[in-house]
């Protein structure tokens, strides 16, 4: 009976280790999503302080010539 219990322990450790790794991955993905959202929100708030720059950048981008295809040599 002792041998049976000894053989079962590595399986339990492996299964619990895998489960713990999956939980850590989910937790880190959730944390990264929160950090990304927070950073995006902070940038949006900073840009809202300068609406004239946003309009100037949009106007400059719309007037820039657009290239289609690879550049010629």
Secondary structure as the mmCIF struct_conf table of DSSP 4:
data_model
#
loop_
_struct_conf.conf_type_id
_struct_conf.id
_struct_conf.beg_label_comp_id
_struct_conf.beg_label_asym_id
_struct_conf.beg_label_seq_id
_struct_conf.end_label_comp_id
_struct_conf.end_label_asym_id
_struct_conf.end_label_seq_id
HELX_RH_AL_P HELX_RH_AL_P1 UNK A 2 UNK A 48
TURN_TY1_P TURN_TY1_P1 UNK A 49 UNK A 50
HELX_RH_AL_P HELX_RH_AL_P2 UNK A 51 UNK A 63
BEND BEND1 UNK A 64 UNK A 64
HELX_LH_PP_P HELX_LH_PP_P1 UNK A 65 UNK A 67
BEND BEND2 UNK A 69 UNK A 70
HELX_LH_PP_P HELX_LH_PP_P2 UNK A 71 UNK A 72
#
